[in-house]
Amino acid sequence: MYDSNIQLVNGYTIEERLAQYTEHEWHMHDALEISIPLDDAMKYPLGNDMYNAVPGDVFLLRPFEPHWNLIQEEGKPGRWIMLLFSPTIVGPMPGGYSLLTPFYTKDVSPLISAASPYAQSVCRLVMEAMEERRKALPGWELQHYGLLVQILVHVHRYFREQMAENTVDAAAFSGIIDAVEYMMEHWSEEINMDELIGRSQLKKTWFYTKFKEVTGLTPLAFTVRLRLQYASRQLRGTNESITDIALTCGFGSSSYFNKVFRDFRGMTPGEYRKQ
C-alpha cells in the first residue's frame, strides 16, 4: 500500500481518470473522495469489503481508507470521475462541517446506487462541473465551486435519509453525529470529553461504544486522524516549520507530533515533506 501525496491547489479537484483491468497496489490519502464509474462495470475494494459497481454508482471514500478500483472485464480502460477535496474547502461555510459527516462514519454504506435519485443528481452536477472547467467561461471557478457544494448537499441528504431508515437507535446515532460535527469544527483545540459526552446526551459507556461503532475509531483516535489530515496538507502545501504545524494542529509539541506521525505513516513529518 502506498500513500498518495495529492496536491489540491484550490482545495479540491474534479477530473476524469482511466481504470485498468490489471490489479494494482492499494493506496490511501488524506483527502475526502467521491468516485463515479462512467462506462463499464468496475470493482471497488474498500478496506475489507469488495463492491461491484455499475456506471453511475457513487462511492464515498474516507480519508486514510485503503482503496483502489479496476474494471471487471478485460478490454479498453474504463472511465471514472475522481472528486477529491480537503475538509477546509467547506468547513468555514455555515453548516459546512455537517456536509462532511458522511465521509467520517461507517454506519451508512459508502455506495450510493446509480438507481438512487441522489446518485443521479450527483452525476449530473459532476458532469456540469467538468463542462464548466472545459469551457472556462468568465466566472467558471465560482460556478465550479457552487456545483461542488451542491454535490455535497445531495450526498449529505442521502446520508441523513439512510440514517433515519437504517438506524435502530436513532437518538444515539444522532448524538454521535452531533459529537463528530463538533470534533470536526474544533479539531485543533483541546476537547473536553465530559462536555462532548454531555452534548451527545448519552451515558458515558454508551457514548464510547456507539462512537466506535459509528466511526470505527475511539474519540482520541478520531481526533488524531483529523489533526494528521490537516497537518499532512500543511506539510505538503506550506513552508511552515514542523514545530509551528504541530502546535497549529493541536499536537502540543513537535516531539509528540513526530511520534504520532511516525506511528501512523511510518516516517517522520520531515521525511514526508521531502517526498
Secondary structure by P-SEA (a helix, b strand, c coil): cccccccccccccccccccccbbbbbbcccccbbbbbccbbbbbbcccbbbbbcccbbbbbcccccccccccccccbbbbbbbbbcccccccccccccccccccccccccccccccaaaaaaaaaaaaaaaaaaacccaaaaaaaaaaaaaaaaaaaaaaaaaaccccaaaaaaaaaaaaaaaaaaccccccaaaaaaaacccaaaaaaaaaaaccccaaaaaaaaaaaaaaaaaacccccaaaaaaaaccccaaaaaaaaaaaccccaaaaaac
